[in-house]
């Protein structure tokens, strides 16, 4: 009999990046790389587990911005062309490296990988990977959850105002539109929690959410189980706490598995290594970028890098999976004798870690699920809602404000680099609510302008823009995106208030920022 559970949670999110005004968009590559290196490999991993009859459970939260990009025919076409270019480059690499056995083997590995991704995308998914996610969801082994509409950082986006409810409502509605059912779980973007958010989630029918560990352990009263049992909030929604040990074993830059010297080095890429005339058609004009073809392993903390050995790396991934399961067994054996309900170790990670940043990550997950599914002596993997169905009787705790960002609170999203955005967001959310109250029953051209104003506002609310401003990478792009969406909202709001609608402008925005085509402005009411 299992004595406890492991609840792995993968959070999949990217900002909404869609630029038809450019023939090639650098930012769209974020989406293409994540599709090639993380999302499709993870779909293949879970499909393989199902095909082999492995008993496993995993929870995946999907941001509505990511789902919208996955379902967009324009981005599907561009991604198909991106894959064609990758396959062409890999085939050229096979030819270029045929005199070098080790490099040639790696080039053939990449060619096979890219061709496999293309087959999954074109044949299995028919270009829409949400269909493959739906099949995994229907199996009962993969639970899908949602998050805020554009991944807004909810503690700051509009405290006690209509902005938070709009983000939550649209996230839930778009999930239902994609998968035909309402989600049970809600991922708080960046695990960002502030008092009152649980009441919003309860009002919208959400059953559970996830907190950083101190969001539970600093709650009132202190939970007897720490983070090893969920708690019931006063609003009736359940909260799971993130386990610190599993976070450290995977996330830590110094001690985490992905930093092992046998693993593939992310930063050493032929997009930077090879001659300009050869690589130029496959990068971004004069700008060198990652192609995804990387021939070296981490090797050590120095610049010298040895060639990558995939057999050695796979063996290491198996060792790390064994170690990960070993440690979960010890945690569960200790806590199972001390808790009223069986312990659950909740292990949330960004989905993009597995495959994109950590090339061997999908292998690691596959080994973890297969080992636990075969042995089932102490630990069993499960989805979070399945655990709650079995053990609904939980201690009541009022959580504490928290996030999984640096220092555990709001500092990443509220500091001298980005604090200027919030007065604009707060004012705009309240103005949007007034517009809906006054004009939602108006003629069709007013309704269309209202809907587009709502799209521009939720896009401006994305947590990605203040995060990028703080991180110091692509700051100009983040500034530009925020200012553009806010400027478009203000122009639309002015048109609605005066009744002088520029239909051509509304149509142009609707073709460009076409996220959530069926958006209902009542989310702001």
N, C-alpha and C positions, 0 to 999 in steps of 0.2 A: 504493500500500500504506500502511496505517496504521502509524505509528511508535510509537504508544502509545495509552493508554486513559484515559478519564474514568469513574470509578465514583461516580456520585451516589447517596447513601444518604439516604433520608427516614425519620426515626424518628417513629412515630405513637404517642403515649401520652397518656392522661388518667387521673387517679385514679378509682377506682370510686365513682361518685356516683349513688345510687339511694335516693329518699326517699318511699316510698309513704305515710308517716305525714303528709306535707304535701300539700295540694292543689296548691301550686306551690312548687317548690324553686329557690332562687337558684343553688345549685351545679349542678343539672342543666342550667342554661343554659350552663355551660361546654361540656358535651357537645353541646348543640343548636347552639351557635354554631360549634364546630369542624366539625360535620357539614355545616352549611350553607355555611360559608365556606372550608373546607379539604378535608375528606375527599371529599365528593361532587364539588366542582370538580376535584380531582386525578384522581378516577376518570374523569370526563368528558374531561379532558385526555389521559390515556393511552389511553382508548378511541378518541378521535379520531385519535391518532397511529397506532394499529393499523389503523383503518378506512382511513386514507390510505396505508398501506403503508410508513410511515417505519420505517427500521431503527434501533432504539434499545435501550438496556438500562438499567434502573434497579433498585435494591434498596430495598425498603421493609420496615422492621421494625415489627411490630405488637405492642403490649403485650397480654397476656391480659386485663387489666382493660378495655381499650378494646374488644377483640373480644367480651367478655362483654356489655358494654353494647349493642354493635351488634346482638347476637343476642337481646336481652331483649324479649319481646313488650310488657311493661309500658312500657319506655322507648320502644319503637317507636311505641306509641299516643300517648304524651305528645309525642314529636317530631312526629308527624303533626299534632297539634293546634297545636303551636308554629308549624309551617309555615303552617297555615291562618290563624293570627293575623298572621304576617308578611305574607302575601299581602293580607289585609284592610287592614292598615296601609298597605302600598304602594299599594293601589288608592285609599285615602283621600288619600294624598299626591299621586297623579296628579291627582285632582280639586282638591285644595287649591292646587296649583302650576300649574294650566293657564293662568293669565295670565302666567306667567314662563317664557319659552322655555327658558332654560338649566336652571333648577330642574326644569321639567316634563320635560325630556329625561332628567335624572338619575332622577327619580321613575319614569319609564317603564322605564329601565334596571333599576332594582331590582325592579320588578314582574315584568319578564321573567326576571330572574335567579332570583327566588324560585319562580316558576312552573316554571322549568326544573329547579330542584333538586327540587321536588315530583314532577315527572314521572319523574326519574331514580329517586327514592326509591320511589315507589309502583308505577311500571310496569316500569322496567328491573330494579330490585333486589327488587321485591315486599317492600319494607320491610326486607329483610336485606341490607345492603351487603356483607357478607362473600361473598355469592354473586358479586357483580361483581368483587371482589378475586380470587376463585378463578378466574374466567375470564381475568383479566389474567395471573395466575400461570401458567395452562395455556398461554398464548401463548408462553412462553419469553422474552418481553421484560421482564417484571416478575418479579423474584425476591422472595419473601416470606421474612422471617426472624422469629425470636421474641426474647423477652427474659424477664427474671425474672417470676414469676407476678404479683406486684403491684408490680413495678418497685422492689424493695428495693435500697437502696444496698449492694451486696454486700461491699465492704471492711469495713463496720462492722456489718452486721446480725447476724452471729453468727460471728466469726472462728474458723475451724477446727471449727465445730460443725455440727449437723444443719440449721440454718436456711438456710444457703447452698444445700446440696444440695436441700432441699425447694423453694426458690424456683426453682432451675434445672430440676429435674425437672418441676414442675408447669407451668412455662412451655412446656417442650417437649411435654408430654403434651396440654396444651390446644390448642396449635397443631395437633398431629396430629389431635385430635378435630375441629377446625374444617375442616381442609383435606385430611385423608386421607393425608398424608405427613409424615415427620419433617423438621424444618428442618435446613438445612446451616449456617446462620449464626445467631449469637447476639449481640444487642446488650447489652453490659454497661451497665446503667442509669447514666446520666451519664458514660459511658465510664470508670466507676470500676473500676480494676484494683488488686489486691493479689496478692502472690506466692501461688501455689497455686490460683488460680481457673482457670487453664488446665487443671489436672489434673482438676478437677470437670467442666469442659466436655468434655474428652477422654473421661472415663468415660461420659458421656451421649451420645457419638457426634457431637458438634458438630465441624464442619470448620474454622470461622473465627470470629473476633470482631474488633472495631475498638477501637483505642486512640487516646487523645490523642497528639499528635506526640511529646511528650517521654517517653511510655511506651515508644516505640521508640528514640528517639535517646539516651536515658539508659540503654538496655539494655546487656547484656554478652554478647558484645562489641558495640562500636558498629556498627550496620548500615551496610555500605558504600553502600547505596542510600538511606540516610536513610529517608524515608517513601514513596519512589517505587517500591519493591517490597515485597510482604509478606515476612514472616519466618516460619520454622517454630519454634515453641517446643519446649523439651525434651520436653513431653508429646505432641508431634505435631500439635497444633492450630495453625493459621496465624493470624497477627495482621497486620492492616492498620493503617497509621498515618494519622491525619487530616492533610491538607495545610493548612499555615498560611495560604498565600496565598488559596486559595478561601474559607477561613473568614473572613478579614479582608474580602474583597471583598463578602461578603453579610452577615456578622454585625456588622461594626463600626458603632457608633452614629454615628461621625463621618465615616467614609469608605465605608461600605457602600451598595450600591445602594438598599435600601429607604428610605433617608433623603432621596432626591432630592425637591426641592421640587415637582416636577410630579406626584408620586404622591399618592394619596388619604391624607388625614390620618385616622389611626385614632381619635384621641381626640375629635374634633368630631362628635358624633352627635345626631340629633334627639331621642333619649331624654333629653338634657340641655337641648336648645335650645328645645323647643316648650312651649306652654302646658300646665299640669298637667291641666286638665280634658280636653284633647284626647289627651294621651299616656298618661294613667294606665292605661287598660285594657291597654296594651301593654308596660308596665314591671312592676316588682315591688312593687305596692301603693304605699306612700309612698316607696319607694326608687327613685331614678332609676338606670337601667341602660342599657347599649348595646342598641340595637335592630338594628344592622347597617346602618341607612340613614344615610349620611354624605355630605354635599354639598360638602365643602371639600377642597382640596389642602393639602399641608404648607406651601407658600408660603415659609416662612422660619423662623428661630429665635424669632420673636416671636408674640404672641397674634393679630395680624391674619391672617386667612385668606381667600384668594380661592376662588371656586367651582372645583370639580373639572372638568377637561376629559378625559374618557376617551380621546378620540382622541390627545391630546397625551401622556397617560400610556402608552398602548399603544406609541406611537412611541418613547418613552423606554425602555420595556421591551425593545423590539427592539434599540435602541442598546446597552443594557447586556448583552443576550445576545450581541451581536456582540463586545463588549469582553471578556466572559467567555471566549468561545471563542478569541479572539485570544490572550489570555494563556495559555490551556491549550496552545495550539500552541507557544508559545515555551518553556514549561516542558518539553514533551515533546521538542521538537527538541534542547534542551540535554541532557536526561538520556538520550535514546535512544542517544547515542554513547558513553555512559559506564557503562552497566549491562549485566549479562549477560542479563537478561530485559527485554522492552519495559516502559517505565515505566507506572505507573498512578497517576493523581491521584485520591485518595479524598476525596470532598467530602460529609461528613455534615451534615445539618441537621435540626432539628425540623420535622416535616411541617406543624405548625400555623403556621409562619412564612409558608408559601405560601398566601395567600388570606385568612387571619384577620388576622395582624399586617401582612402585606404583600399588599395587595389584588391587586396586579398580578403576584404571584409565580407563579401558574399560567401566565399569559401568558409570563413570562420562561422558565420551563421548556420550554414548548411551542416557543418560538423557538430555544432552545439545542438541543433534540433534533432539530428540523427542519433547522437549519443544519448540524449535524454529520452527520446522516443523509444529507443531499444531497451534501455535499462529500467527506467521508471521505478527505481528502488526508493529514492528519497525525494526527488524533485520531479515535477511535471510542469511543462509549459502550458500557459493558458492565456486566453484573452481577458481583458479587465471586466467586461460585462458578464462573461461566464463565471468568473470568480464571485461577483456580486450576486448572481442568481443562486449560487450555492450557499453563500454566507452573507445574507443581507443584514443580520443583526450586528451592528457596529456601534462603537462608542461615539457619543456626540462631542464634537470639538469645533470651536470657532477658530478658523485658520488665521495666520498672521500674514501681513503684507510681505511679499517676497518675489524673487525672480531667479532664473538660473544664470543671469548675467554676472559680470565682474562685480565682486563684493556682495552679490546676492540681492540687490535691490534695484533702484531705477537709474543708477548713475550712467550706464551706457547710453540710455535713451534720453537723458536729461542732463546736459552739461553745457559748457560754454560754446561748443561747436554746433549745437542743434536746438537749444532752448527757444530760439526765436520762432520756431514753427508752431508752437502750441497755442499762443493767443489767436493766430489765424485759424487753426483747426477748431478751437472752441467756439469762436464767433461764427464760423461757417456752419457748424453743426446746428446751432440754434437758429440761424437764418434759414437753413434748409427745412427745419421743422416748421417754421412760420410759413414758408412758401407752400409746404404740403397742406397745412391747415387752410390756407387761403385760396389755393389754386388747383388742388387735386381734382376738383370736379369741373374744371374748365374744359374748353374745346381741345380737340386732338393735338393741335400744334403746340399748345401750352403743356399738355401732358408729355409730349415727346421731349420738350425742352427741360421739363422737370426731371424726367428719367435720366437725361444726359447729365444734368447738374448733379444728381445723386451719384452717378458713375464717377464723375470727376472728383467729387468730394471723397468717396471711399478710396479712390486711387491715391489722393493726396494724404490720406490717413495711414498709409502703409508704414509699418515699423522699419522697413528696409531703408527708407531715406534718412532718418536720424541715425540709424546704425551705421550706414556708410559714411555719413558726415563725421561720426566719431572715429571710425576705423582708419580714416585717412586714405582709403583707396576709392577711386572713381567718385571723389567728392563733387567734382563739377557736374557729373551726370545726376547725382542725387539732388543737388541744388536745382538743376534744370527741371527734373521731373516734378519736384514739389511745386516750384514756381509756376510751371506750365499748367498743372492740374488745378492749382488754386486760382490762377488767373482765368482759366476757362470757366471754373465754377462761378467766379464773381461776375464775369460777363454774362453768363446765362441767367444768373440770379437777377441782374439788372434788367435783362430783357423780359423776364417773367413778371417782374414787379410793374413794369411800364406797359406790358402787353405788346411791345414792338419786337416780335420774334424774327430774327434773321434765319429763315429756314435753311438756307444754303450752309450757313455756319453750323447749325445743329446737325445737318446731314453729314457734313465733313467730319465733325467730331464723332458722330455715331459710327462712321466707317473706320475711323482710326482707333478710338478708345471704345472698342465694341465688347468689352467684358460684360457679362450678365445681360444677355439680350432681353430676357423676360423680367428684368428687375422691376419690382413693385415699390413705388415711392412710399407706400404705407409703412415701410420699415422705419421711417423717420417720424411717424406719427406718435 
